Amino acid sequence: MNPIFEKFVPEEFENIITYLEAWVEEHQVLRIASDACRGRLREYLDKKSPKKEFLKALNDSSVDIQFLQHSLLFVHRGLLCPHILTELSLHIEISDGIEEAQVKTLKIIGTYRYGLRLDRAFVSDFSNIFDNYK
């Protein structure tokens, strides 16, 4: 378990957290979720109906995908099985400022959530890519 979290995790949960961390690593959950996110992004960009003018020149390799969290959902109203939910954020690089002093910043353009059952079967996913981009 990450030493930073030790003071926040009661002793009876330490083994659970350690096991879940090892499980998501062993089964490459982050890679699977990232690959699925790239697939959704390509589907969105292939629709040929971009919401913003800049999207016309955008491709999936120009979008940076960053890990936010893994969560274990063991009781869920809509799904009858426990699953690991991985949440990712999507960013694009924006140049701000005048030409001589360009500042490059990452701007969030959406999030993506991927659900994986504990038997490693896909459960569901959700994206809000570009929905809230301003």
Secondary structure in CASP SS format (residue, H / E / C, confidence):
PFRMAT SS
TARGET T0000
AUTHOR 0000-0000-0000
METHOD secondary structure of the structure
MODEL  1
M C 1.00
N C 1.00
P H 1.00
I H 1.00
F H 1.00
E H 1.00
K H 1.00
F H 1.00
V C 1.00
P C 1.00
E H 1.00
E H 1.00
F H 1.00
E H 1.00
N H 1.00
I H 1.00
I H 1.00
T H 1.00
Y H 1.00
L H 1.00
E H 1.00
A H 1.00
W H 1.00
V H 1.00
E H 1.00
E H 1.00
H C 1.00
Q C 1.00
V H 1.00
L H 1.00
R H 1.00
I H 1.00
A H 1.00
S H 1.00
D H 1.00
A H 1.00
C H 1.00
R H 1.00
G H 1.00
R H 1.00
L H 1.00
R H 1.00
E H 1.00
Y H 1.00
L H 1.00
D H 1.00
K C 1.00
K C 1.00
S C 1.00
P C 1.00
K C 1.00
K C 1.00
E H 1.00
F H 1.00
L H 1.00
K H 1.00
A H 1.00
L C 1.00
N C 1.00
D H 1.00
S H 1.00
S H 1.00
V E 1.00
D E 1.00
I E 1.00
Q E 1.00
F E 1.00
L E 1.00
Q E 1.00
H E 1.00
S E 1.00
L E 1.00
L E 1.00
F C 1.00
V C 1.00
H C 1.00
R C 1.00
G C 1.00
L C 1.00
L C 1.00
C C 1.00
P C 1.00
H E 1.00
I E 1.00
L E 1.00
T E 1.00
E E 1.00
L E 1.00
S E 1.00
L E 1.00
H E 1.00
I E 1.00
E E 1.00
I E 1.00
S E 1.00
D E 1.00
G C 1.00
I C 1.00
E H 1.00
E H 1.00
A H 1.00
Q C 1.00
V E 1.00
K E 1.00
T E 1.00
L E 1.00
K E 1.00
I E 1.00
I E 1.00
G E 1.00
T E 1.00
Y E 1.00
R E 1.00
Y E 1.00
G E 1.00
L E 1.00
R E 1.00
L C 1.00
D C 1.00
R C 1.00
A C 1.00
F E 1.00
V E 1.00
S E 1.00
D E 1.00
F E 1.00
S E 1.00
N C 1.00
I C 1.00
F C 1.00
D C 1.00
N C 1.00
Y C 1.00
K C 1.00
END
